[in-house]
Amino acid sequence: MHAKRYSKPVVVFAGKVKDAAMLKEAGFQEVICINEEKKDLALMLKEGPINLERAVRRYFHENR
């Protein structure tokens, strides 16, 4: 992983996260689910682009 070689953090934004702990153990700094768990797949796919944008904005606002 190039990011690890250069000591750069890697953040995962995903539509659904089953095991965030495993991903963090693999070297990812943060694992962020962009969707609410209780929505159906069709709705999550439809809202995915806006949810991704919101999650990224929120992440960078909180981590300035």
DSSP file (Angstrom, degrees, kcal/mol; ACC not computed):
  #  RESIDUE AA STRUCTURE BP1 BP2  ACC     N-H-->O    O-->H-N    N-H-->O    O-->H-N    TCO  KAPPA ALPHA  PHI   PSI    X-CA   Y-CA   Z-CA
    1    1 A M     >        0   0    0      0, 0.0     4,-1.5     0, 0.0     3,-0.2   0.000 360.0 360.0 360.0 121.3    0.0    0.0    0.0
    2    2 A H  H  >  +     0   0    0      1,-0.2     4,-1.8     2,-0.2     6,-0.1   0.860 360.0  60.0 -64.8 -36.6    1.6    3.3   -1.1
    3    3 A A  H  4>S+     0   0    0      1,-0.2     5,-3.3     2,-0.2    -1,-0.2   0.901 105.2  49.0 -60.6 -40.8   -0.2    5.3    1.5
    4    4 A K  H >45S+     0   0    0      3,-0.2     3,-1.3     1,-0.2    -1,-0.2   0.906 106.7  55.8 -65.7 -41.0    1.4    3.3    4.3
    5    5 A R  H 3<5S+     0   0    0     -4,-1.5    -1,-0.2     1,-0.3    -2,-0.2   0.867 116.2  37.1 -58.4 -37.0    4.9    3.7    2.7
    6    6 A Y  T 3<5S-     0   0    0     -4,-1.8    -1,-0.3     2,-0.1    -2,-0.2   0.229 113.4-115.7-101.4  12.8    4.5    7.5    2.8
    7    7 A S  T < 5 +     0   0    0     -3,-1.3    -3,-0.2     1,-0.2    -4,-0.1   0.888  62.6 151.4  54.5  45.6    2.6    7.6    6.2
    8    8 A K      < -     0   0    0     -5,-3.3    -1,-0.2    -6,-0.1    -2,-0.1  -0.904  44.9-121.6-107.2 132.8   -0.6    8.9    4.6
    9    9 A P        -     0   0    0      0, 0.0     2,-0.5     0, 0.0    19,-0.1  -0.410  20.1-151.6 -71.8 148.1   -3.9    8.2    6.2
   10   10 A V        -     0   0    0     17,-0.4    19,-2.1    -2,-0.1    20,-1.0  -0.988   6.7-163.0-123.0 127.5   -6.6    6.4    4.2
   11   11 A V  E     -a   30   0A   0     -2,-0.5     2,-0.5    18,-0.2    20,-0.2  -0.928   8.3-147.6-112.3 132.2  -10.3    6.9    4.9
   12   12 A V  E     -a   31   0A   0     18,-2.5    20,-3.2    -2,-0.4     2,-0.5  -0.866   9.7-170.5-101.3 127.5  -12.9    4.5    3.5
   13   13 A F  E     +a   32   0A   0     -2,-0.5     2,-0.3    18,-0.2    20,-0.2  -0.984  21.2 172.5-112.8 120.1  -16.4    5.8    2.6
   14   14 A A  E     -a   33   0A   0     18,-2.7    20,-2.8    -2,-0.5    21,-0.4  -0.931  43.7-132.9-133.4 152.3  -18.7    2.9    1.9
   15   15 A G  S    S+     0   0    0     -2,-0.3    20,-0.4     1,-0.3     2,-0.3   0.821  99.6  10.9 -69.5 -31.5  -22.4    2.4    1.3
   16   16 A K        -     0   0    0     18,-0.1     2,-0.5    16,-0.1    -1,-0.3  -0.979  67.0-161.7-150.2 135.1  -22.5   -0.5    3.8
   17   17 A V        +     0   0    0     -2,-0.3     3,-0.2    -3,-0.2    16,-0.1  -0.972  13.4 171.9-123.6 120.6  -19.9   -1.5    6.4
   18   18 A K  S    S+     0   0    0     -2,-0.5     2,-0.2     1,-0.2    -1,-0.1   0.828  80.6  17.5 -93.0 -37.4  -20.0   -5.0    7.9
   19   19 A D     >  +     0   0    0      1,-0.1     4,-1.6     2,-0.1     3,-0.2  -0.650  58.4 166.5-141.7  80.3  -16.7   -5.0    9.9
   20   20 A A  H  > S+     0   0    0     -2,-0.2     4,-2.5     1,-0.2     5,-0.2   0.858  80.2  59.5 -62.5 -36.2  -15.2   -1.6   10.4
   21   21 A A  H  > S+     0   0    0      1,-0.2     4,-2.4     2,-0.2    -1,-0.2   0.905 103.8  50.5 -60.7 -41.7  -12.8   -3.1   13.0
   22   22 A M  H  > S+     0   0    0     -3,-0.2     4,-1.5     1,-0.2    -1,-0.2   0.911 110.6  49.4 -63.1 -41.8  -11.3   -5.5   10.4
   23   23 A L  H  <>S+     0   0    0     -4,-1.6     5,-1.9     2,-0.2     4,-0.3   0.891 110.9  49.4 -65.5 -38.9  -10.8   -2.6    8.0
   24   24 A K  H ><5S+     0   0    0     -4,-2.5     3,-1.4     1,-0.2    -1,-0.2   0.895 108.6  53.1 -66.5 -38.8   -9.1   -0.5   10.6
   25   25 A E  H 3<5S+     0   0    0     -4,-2.4    -1,-0.2     1,-0.3    -2,-0.2   0.814 102.4  60.2 -63.1 -29.2   -6.9   -3.5   11.5
   26   26 A A  T 3<5S-     0   0    0     -4,-1.5    -1,-0.3    -5,-0.2    -2,-0.2   0.554 131.9 -90.8 -76.9  -7.3   -6.0   -3.6    7.8
   27   27 A G  T < 5S+     0   0    0     -3,-1.4   -17,-0.4     1,-0.3     2,-0.3   0.424  79.5 137.7 117.6  -1.2   -4.6   -0.1    8.1
   28   28 A F      < -     0   0    0     -5,-1.9    -1,-0.3     1,-0.1   -17,-0.2  -0.611  43.4-149.6 -78.2 136.2   -7.4    2.2    7.2
   29   29 A Q  S    S+     0   0    0    -19,-2.1     2,-0.3    -2,-0.3   -18,-0.2   0.928  77.8  10.9 -71.2 -45.4   -7.6    5.2    9.5
   30   30 A E  E     -a   11   0A   0    -20,-1.0   -18,-2.5    -7,-0.1     2,-0.4  -0.965  57.7-160.0-134.7 149.7  -11.3    5.7    9.4
   31   31 A V  E     -a   12   0A   0     -2,-0.3     2,-0.5   -20,-0.2   -18,-0.2  -0.971  18.4-175.1-130.8 115.7  -14.2    3.7    8.0
   32   32 A I  E     -a   13   0A   0    -20,-3.2   -18,-2.7    -2,-0.4     2,-0.5  -0.949  17.4-149.0-122.1 124.0  -17.4    5.7    7.4
   33   33 A C  E     -a   14   0A   0     -2,-0.5   -18,-0.2   -20,-0.2   -17,-0.1  -0.777   6.1-163.5 -87.4 129.3  -20.8    4.3    6.3
   34   34 A I        +     0   0    0    -20,-2.8     2,-0.3    -2,-0.5   -19,-0.2   0.590  65.5  63.2 -91.2 -11.0  -22.6    6.8    4.2
   35   35 A N  S    S-     0   0    0    -21,-0.4     2,-0.3   -20,-0.4   -21,-0.1  -0.767  85.1-108.8-114.6 157.3  -26.1    5.3    4.4
   36   36 A E    >   -     0   0    0     -2,-0.3     3,-1.2     1,-0.1    -2,-0.1  -0.663  30.5-129.0 -78.3 140.4  -28.5    4.6    7.2
   37   37 A E  T 3  S+     0   0    0     -2,-0.3    -1,-0.1     1,-0.2    -2,-0.0   0.788  99.5  59.5 -61.7 -31.1  -28.7    0.9    8.0
   38   38 A K  T 3  S+     0   0    0      2,-0.0    -1,-0.2    -3,-0.0     2,-0.2   0.411  81.6 100.2 -87.8   2.6  -32.5    0.6    7.8
   39   39 A K  S <  S-     0   0    0     -3,-1.2     2,-0.1     1,-0.1    -4,-0.0  -0.548  75.9-109.7 -87.8 154.4  -33.0    1.7    4.3
   40   40 A D     >  -     0   0    0     -2,-0.2     4,-2.3     1,-0.1     3,-0.3  -0.418  30.2-107.9 -80.9 162.2  -33.6   -0.7    1.4
   41   41 A L  H  > S+     0   0    0      1,-0.2     4,-2.6     2,-0.2     5,-0.2   0.876 115.2  54.6 -58.4 -44.9  -31.0   -1.2   -1.3
   42   42 A A  H  > S+     0   0    0      1,-0.2     4,-2.0     2,-0.2    -1,-0.2   0.901 111.4  45.5 -58.9 -41.4  -32.8    0.7   -4.1
   43   43 A L  H  > S+     0   0    0     -3,-0.3     4,-2.6     2,-0.2    -1,-0.2   0.897 111.4  52.2 -69.8 -40.2  -33.1    3.8   -1.9
   44   44 A M  H  X S+     0   0    0     -4,-2.3     4,-0.8     1,-0.2    -2,-0.2   0.903 111.2  47.7 -62.6 -40.0  -29.5    3.6   -0.8
   45   45 A L  H  < S+     0   0    0     -4,-2.6     3,-0.4     2,-0.2    -1,-0.2   0.905 112.7  48.6 -66.5 -40.9  -28.3    3.4   -4.4
   46   46 A K  H  < S+     0   0    0     -4,-2.0     4,-0.3    -5,-0.2    -2,-0.2   0.907 119.8  37.2 -64.6 -42.1  -30.5    6.3   -5.4
   47   47 A E  H  X S+     0   0    0     -4,-2.6     4,-2.6     1,-0.2     5,-0.2   0.457  90.3 102.0 -89.5  -1.9  -29.3    8.5   -2.5
   48   48 A G  H  X S+     0   0    0     -4,-0.8     4,-2.7    -3,-0.4     5,-0.2   0.887  77.1  49.7 -52.8 -51.1  -25.7    7.2   -2.7
   49   49 A P  H  > S+     0   0    0      0, 0.0     4,-2.1     0, 0.0    -1,-0.2   0.917 115.8  41.9 -59.7 -43.7  -24.1   10.2   -4.5
   50   50 A I  H  > S+     0   0    0     -4,-0.3     4,-2.4     2,-0.2    -2,-0.2   0.878 114.5  52.0 -71.6 -35.7  -25.6   12.8   -2.2
   51   51 A N  H  X S+     0   0    0     -4,-2.6     4,-2.4     2,-0.2    -1,-0.2   0.882 109.5  50.3 -66.0 -37.1  -25.0   10.7    0.9
   52   52 A L  H  X S+     0   0    0     -4,-2.7     4,-2.5    -5,-0.2     5,-0.2   0.940 110.6  48.8 -64.0 -46.9  -21.3   10.3   -0.1
   53   53 A E  H  X S+     0   0    0     -4,-2.1     4,-2.5    -5,-0.2    -2,-0.2   0.926 113.0  47.6 -59.5 -44.8  -21.0   14.1   -0.7
   54   54 A R  H  X S+     0   0    0     -4,-2.4     4,-2.7     1,-0.2    -1,-0.2   0.916 111.8  49.8 -62.5 -43.7  -22.5   14.8    2.8
   55   55 A A  H  X S+     0   0    0     -4,-2.4     4,-2.4     2,-0.2    -1,-0.2   0.899 112.2  47.2 -64.4 -40.8  -20.3   12.2    4.5
   56   56 A V  H  X S+     0   0    0     -4,-2.5     4,-2.5     2,-0.2     5,-0.2   0.930 113.5  48.0 -66.9 -45.3  -17.1   13.6    2.9
   57   57 A R  H  X S+     0   0    0     -4,-2.5     4,-2.2    -5,-0.2    -2,-0.2   0.928 113.2  48.2 -59.9 -44.9  -18.1   17.2    3.8
   58   58 A R  H  X S+     0   0    0     -4,-2.7     4,-2.4    -5,-0.2    -2,-0.2   0.918 110.9  51.6 -62.3 -43.6  -18.9   16.2    7.4
   59   59 A Y  H  X S+     0   0    0     -4,-2.4     4,-1.3     1,-0.2    -2,-0.2   0.939 113.7  42.4 -59.7 -48.6  -15.7   14.3    7.7
   60   60 A F  H  < S+     0   0    0     -4,-2.5    -1,-0.2     1,-0.2    -2,-0.2   0.815 112.9  53.4 -72.3 -28.6  -13.5   17.2    6.5
   61   61 A H  H >< S+     0   0    0     -4,-2.2     3,-0.7    -5,-0.2    -1,-0.2   0.904 113.5  43.3 -68.1 -40.8  -15.5   19.7    8.6
   62   62 A E  H 3< S+     0   0    0     -4,-2.4    -2,-0.2     1,-0.2    -1,-0.2   0.688 116.6  48.0 -77.0 -19.4  -15.0   17.6   11.7
   63   63 A N  T 3<        0   0    0     -4,-1.3    -1,-0.2    -5,-0.2    -2,-0.1  -0.144 360.0 360.0-118.0  37.7  -11.3   17.0   11.0
   64   64 A R    <         0   0    0     -3,-0.7    -1,-0.2    -5,-0.0    -2,-0.1   0.496 360.0 360.0 -71.7 360.0  -10.0   20.4   10.1
